[in-house]
């Protein structure tokens, strides 16, 4: 049984939790997802949010153009973040069956998160591996197709 429910880019309950994420561009704006294709997931109590974006490669300025991007994940529940991440990836696979060759990527800003043993620990526990850094200093973590959970 999944803990996620399909939502949308202008869901006010999802926007409220997105407003508390460090990468939020315009706090209070009704939409919180980058332009393009997206999967927005929210828990029943609106205490966790996941966004998979799939920007068109020609509009991407980093080296992972064409990959699925986890553009927002915030967990305010007591559930393990790594489990929520794997479940969200599985749901994304169900919605978009064609996995891009670069799989999924997320970016962690080490200046905006609490350091644990390593940056992006919950993503690493979910199978993501470090794959580089952006020009702006964000740490890139990647999940290739062979490490993804099956579609859910």
N, C-alpha and C positions, 0 to 999 in steps of 0.2 A: 504494500500500500504506500503510495507516494505521499510525501508531506507538502508537496508543492501544488499550486493551482495556477492555471494559465490566467494571466492578467493582460494588460495592454499598456502602451507607452504614455497614456494620460490618466491612468487610474489614480485618483487622489490619495487612496490609502498607500499605494506604492510610492507615489511622489513624496509623501511625508517621511517615509523611511529613507528614500534617496536623498532627501535634504540633509540627513545626518551622516551621509557618506563623504569622505574627504575629497573625492574627485568631482563632486557636484558643481557644475558650472554656474547655474543661476538658481540659487535657493528660492523656493516659492513659485517657480515657473511650473505651469501645468504639465509640460512634457519634460521627461528626464532621460530620454534615450537618444543617442546620436542618430542622425539621419540614416535611412537604409533599412534593411531587413533586420528584424529582431524577434527574440523570444523573451517575454517578460514573465517571471514566475514569482509568486507571492505565497507565503504560508497563510493558513486560515485566519490566524490572529494578526496578520500583517506585521510580524515581528522578524521576518527574514525576507530578503529580496534578492533576486538573481536576474541579470540581463545578459543574454547572449546577443551580440551584434554580429552581422555578417556584411561588413562594408564591401563595396566593389573595389577590387584591387587597385584600379587606376586612381582612386581617390585617397589612397592610404599613403602616408609619408614615412612609415617605418618599414623595416625589412620583412615583415610578416604579412604583406599584402595578400589578401585572399583567404586568410585564416579566419575562423570564428574567433571572436574576441569576447572574453568575459569583461564587459565594460562596467559592471557594477555587481558586487556581492556584499551584502551586509547581513550579519546574523546577530540578532538581539535575543535569541532563544537560548535555552540550555542544551539544545541539540549540538552534536559535534559538527563543526563546520565542514570537515572533510567529507562526512557522509552526505550532507546537503549538497556539496559541490558535485560529488559523483552522481547523485540523483538528478541534479539539474542538467548535467552533461548527457545523461541517459535520455532525459526528456527531450533535450535539444536534438539528439540523434533520431528520436522518433519523429519529430516534426520536420527536420531537414535530413533526409536519408543519405544524401550525397556528402560525405565528409570531405572537406578540402584537403589537398595534399599536406598542407602545413598544420592540419588539425586545429587545435584551439590554443589561443595564447591569452595570457593576462599580464598586466603590468602592475608592479608594486612600487609605490613611492616610499623609499626607506626613510625619508624625512617626515612622513605623515603617519606612520604606523608604529606601534610598540614593537620593539625588537624582542624576539624570543630567541630560540637557539639559532634560527636562520630566517631571513626575510621570506614571507609568503609560506610560512610553515603549514598552514591548513591546506594550501594548494599542493604542496609537496607531498603531504600525507595522502592526498587524493590522486597522486600519480604524476603531477606536473613536475617538470625538471627545468632547471635554469638553462636558458638558451641565448643569453646575451643581455645587452643593455641598450636603451634608446639613447639618442644624442642628448636628451634632456636628463639622463641619469636614472630613468626608471628601470627596475629589474624586470626582465621578461622571463616568464615561465611558460612552458609549452607542454601540451598533452597531445601526443601523436595518436593516430587512430588505433594502433595496436594496443594502446594502454587504456583506451576508453571503455567504459562499461557498455554492455549491450543496450540497444534502444529499450526504453521503458514506456 
